[in-house]
Amino acid sequence: MPAFRVNVVSDVHGNAEALARAGEGADALVCLGDLVLFLDYADHSRGIFPDLFGAGNASRMVELRTARRFDEAKELGRRLWAGVDRAPAIEQAVRRQYAELFAAFPTPTYATYGNVDMPVLWPEYAGPGTTVLDGERIEIGGRVFGFVGGGLRTPMRTPYEISDEEYAAKIEAVGEVDVLCTHIPPDVPELLYDTVARRFERGSRALLDAIRSTRPRYALFGHVHQPLVRRMRIGATECVNVGHFAGSGRPWALEW
């Protein structure tokens, strides 16, 4: 029997050109979110923030956030946004990105939200070949995949951050699966530390507990762009950070 292959991407952050090729050689594409590019920590000229306020202000914002000077970062943001009608400006920019990115998805694509995404807009752009799942499960190639989107609340206040309780409820709703797909990692320090941003991102304790108790074959996630550890076994489960697709342009492949 020929192998079934799923290509997996996360943290697309505006890379529509590579996304259009991400399904090549695969029977399906799985996307773990963060389609939107708001602020690129590697190239401060790219994203919604520098489009509105310039690369210099973007560089200053990255500097403050990297140094964990969040109060100063918030003050800079308040000053810059003071003359802008924030919500419409962001929505207009996100819509432009979503129109291009969703058009690049191959058929079939199975996708969930990242913490910088705006779930309310997805139904307008997801075509018939794209299935959006959050706190849900689906069979792909004879294996059961569970999907949980979004991130947990942080000082960054990105658009789709939810409470630990709401996140845990979605994990519980998914139940036992072969492949557990989330945007954020389980709460394991080695999987959460970003070696370039020099900070720990937030991971989920509920996700870690579910991995230990339900023992999926794989737990796939993204969110941490340059993790200290990309792959780790927790009990019977292979935990994999599928990579920063915006930077690499290469999907991670799962075959069986």
N, C-alpha and C positions, 0 to 999 in steps of 0.2 A: 504494500500500500504506500502511495507517495506521501511524503511528509506534508503536514499542514504548517503554514508559516504565518505568523502575525508579526508585523513590524510595529514597534512601540516608540512613541515620541512624547516628550514633555518639555515644557518651557520653550515654546516655539517663538514667542516674543517677536512677532512681526516677520519671521523668515519665511515668507510665502513662496519664494523661489525654490528653496529646498523642500518645503512641504509638498509642493506639486510632484516631487519625485519620491516622496517618502514611502509610498506604497509599492514601489517597483520590486518585483520578485516575491511579493507576499499575497496571501489570500485575503487578508484584511489588515486595516490600520487601526491601532488603538492610540488615542491621544489623551494624555493625562493633564491637559490644561495649561493655563497661562499663555493664551494666544496673544494677548495684548502686550505691546511694548510701550511702557510708560516712561521708563528711565533706564538706559543701558549703562551698567556700571563699567563696562569695558570701553565703550565708545560713547562719550557724553554728548555727541551731536545727534544721536538717534533717539527717537521716541517722542511721545506726546509732550513731556515736560520741556525739552529743549526747543521743540517746534513753537511752543508758546512763549518761552522765556529766555531762550538762547543757551548756547553751550556753556558759557561762563557760569551762569547761575546753576546749570545742571551739575557742573563740576563741583561747585561749592556745596550743593545738596548732597552729592555722593560723599564728599569729604566729611561732612558733618555726620551723616548717617554711619559711615564706616567707623568713625571715632566714637559712635554711640552718644553723640551730643544731640539727643533727640529734641530737647527743648529748643535749642538754637535752630535745628532743622525746621521745627514747626513754626518758629517765628519767621524764618526766611520764607517759608511757604505762605504764611498769612500775609506778609508784605507783598509778595508777588501776585497772589490771587486777589488782592484787595481791589484791583481795577478790572477784574475779569468776572463775567458771569460763569461761575465755575462749572456747575452741572451741565448746562448746554454745551459748553466748550469741550468738556471731556467726552460727553456722549457723541458729539459730532465726530471727534477724532477716533473714538472707538469704533463707530459705525464704518468709517472709511477702512480701518484695518480689518474688521470682521468681513466686510464685503469681499475683500481680496483673499483672506485666509480661508473662509469657508468654501469659496469657489475652488480653492486648491486641493481640498480633501478628495481623495479617491473614493470609489465605491467598492466595498462597504467600509465605512469608518464608524468606530465606536468611541465616543468622547465623553469626558467629564470636565468639570470646571476647575480652574486654578484659582488661587487667591486673588489674582489681579483681574480676573474676568468679571463680566457683568452678565449673570445668568438670564436676567430679564430680556436681554436682546437676542439670545441664542435662537429662539424659535423663529425669528424673522429671517435668519441667515442659514440655518441648517437645512440642507436639501433632503430629498427623499433617500439618498444614499448614506446619510449621516444619522446615527442613532445616538441621542444624548441620554446618559444615565447618571443618576446620583442617588446613592442609597438603594441601588437596584442591581439585579443580576441578569445575565443572559448567556445562552449557549453559543459558543463560537467554535466551530470545527470539532464538536463533540466534547468540549471542555466547558465548565461553568466559570464564567468571569463575573466578579463583583466589582462595582464601581462606587467610589465615594469621593466627591469633589470638595473643593474649597480648602481653606486654611483656618487655623485657630487665631484668636485675637492676639494682636501684638501692638507695640507702640507705632508701627508703621501705618496702621489703619488702612490697609489695602481694601479694595471694594468687596471681596467675598470672604471675609473673616467671620466665623461663627463661634458660638460658645462651645466649650468642651462637651457640655451635655448634649447639644444638638448634634455635634459630630459623632459622639458615642452612640446616639440613637440610630444614626445612619449606618454605622458599622454593624450594629446589632441587627438591623433590618436585612443586611446582606447575608448574614449567616455563613454557613459552610460553603466554600467555593474551591475550585482548583487553582484559580489565579485571582488574587486580590489586588485591584488596581486603585491607587489613590494618588492625589497630587502630592501630599506631604508624607514624609517618612514616619516610621514608628519612632517612639521616644527612646532613641539610643544615641548617646553623645557622639560616637564616631560617625554616625550617619547624618548628624545634624550640623556638624561644624563646617563652615565654608572657609576654605583656606585663603581665598582672595579677599572676600569681604571681612574676614577675620572676626566672625561672630557665629554664635550658635543660632540656627533657625529653630522654630517651634515644631516639635513633632508630637504625635498623638500617643498618649498612654493607652487609650482604649484600643487603638490599632495594634499596639504591641501585645496587649492582653489577648486580642482576637487571634493574632498570629500564633501565640503560644497555645491557645485553647482549641482553635479550629484547624490548625496545621495545614494551611493551603500549600500547594507545591511551590508556588511563587508568590511573593509580594513585590509588586512593581510600583515605583513612585519616581518623582523628580524633585522639584522645588529648590533643593540645594545645588547650586550651579557648579561649584568646585568642591565636592565633598572630600573630607579626609579619607573616608572609606566608601567605595562605590558598591561593594558587594559583601554580604555577610550572611552566614547561615544562622538562623534562630530555630533551634530544634530541627524539625523536619522541613523547614521553609527556607528557600533561597530568596533572600531579600536583595533587590537590585535597584539602584538608582540608574534609570535608563539613559541619563545624560542630558546635558544642556543643549537641546537641539538648535537653539538660536546660534550657538557658537560653532557646533560641530557639523550641522547639516546632515547628520547620519542617524538613522533610526537604530534602535536595539531590536534584535530579532529573536523570537521565541519559536522554536520548531518542535513538533512531535509527530 
